């Protein structure tokens, strides 16, 4: 079960990263060229939010079955256990909140330029956090998962 979840979680990161890069790039272009916030922009942010929430659900299950997540007196002393128990989860949760805010907060904004700006800032911040967490995990983006 653990290995399957780990591979699923690892594979989903490519979908999340691809969608996130597309959303960041499209919102930057929209911001710089004063383009309208179109239905395609709205759908991209929706698909990104769906992908990240799916990743969150798989990650939550993985959190409770992983041998690298342990709660106890030694959790904060061991850097590997601390990373998987606290740091990875916390960084990714912040990124998911930023992506969710990017999607939901644009509905209350009337001006297209402001929508692009909001999506760009929040999504780019989430992208930086996710890349940081992937790099910190020691697995990298292109390195296969070893269970």
KANOR-V760397 format. One record per residue. N is the residue number from 0. RES is the residue in one small letter. PHI is phi in whole degrees, -180 to 180 (999 if undefined). Layout:
[[N:RES:PHI] [N:RES:PHI]]
This chain:
[[0:x:999] [1:x:-59] [2:x:-63] [3:x:-63] [4:x:-64] [5:x:-64] [6:x:-67] [7:x:-63] [8:x:-62] [9:x:-69] [10:x:-68] [11:x:-65] [12:x:-63] [13:x:-68] [14:x:-66] [15:x:-61] [16:x:-63] [17:x:-62] [18:x:-62] [19:x:-66] [20:x:-64] [21:x:-63] [22:x:-63] [23:x:-62] [24:x:-64] [25:x:-66] [26:x:-72] [27:x:-66] [28:x:-62] [29:x:-62] [30:x:-69] [31:x:-73] [32:x:-106] [33:x:55] [34:x:-79] [35:x:-76] [36:x:-84] [37:x:-91] [38:x:-61] [39:x:-64] [40:x:-64] [41:x:-65] [42:x:-67] [43:x:-63] [44:x:-66] [45:x:-66] [46:x:-64] [47:x:-63] [48:x:-64] [49:x:-63] [50:x:-64] [51:x:-71] [52:x:-72] [53:x:-64] [54:x:-60] [55:x:-62] [56:x:-63] [57:x:-65] [58:x:-64] [59:x:-65] [60:x:-64] [61:x:-61] [62:x:-56] [63:x:-88] [64:x:-113] [65:x:-73] [66:x:-74] [67:x:-92] [68:x:-105] [69:x:-138] [70:x:-113] [71:x:168] [72:x:-67] [73:x:-95] [74:x:-57] [75:x:-79] [76:x:-84] [77:x:-96] [78:x:-65] [79:x:-70] [80:x:-64] [81:x:-61] [82:x:-59] [83:x:-73] [84:x:-80] [85:x:-118] [86:x:-66] [87:x:-59] [88:x:-62] [89:x:-68] [90:x:-63] [91:x:-68] [92:x:-64] [93:x:-62] [94:x:-61] [95:x:-67] [96:x:-63] [97:x:-62] [98:x:-65] [99:x:-65] [100:x:-64] [101:x:-60] [102:x:-74] [103:x:-77] [104:x:-75] [105:x:-71] [106:x:-68] [107:x:-94] [108:x:-102] [109:x:-88] [110:x:-80] [111:x:-63] [112:x:-61] [113:x:-67] [114:x:-64] [115:x:-60] [116:x:-64] [117:x:-62] [118:x:-63] [119:x:-63] [120:x:-63] [121:x:-70] [122:x:-71] [123:x:-65] [124:x:-63] [125:x:-64] [126:x:-62] [127:x:-62] [128:x:-63] [129:x:-65] [130:x:-63] [131:x:-60] [132:x:-66] [133:x:-66] [134:x:-65] [135:x:-64] [136:x:-71] [137:x:81] [138:x:-94] [139:x:70] [140:x:-88] [141:x:-104] [142:x:-82] [143:x:-67] [144:x:-78] [145:x:-114] [146:x:-86]]
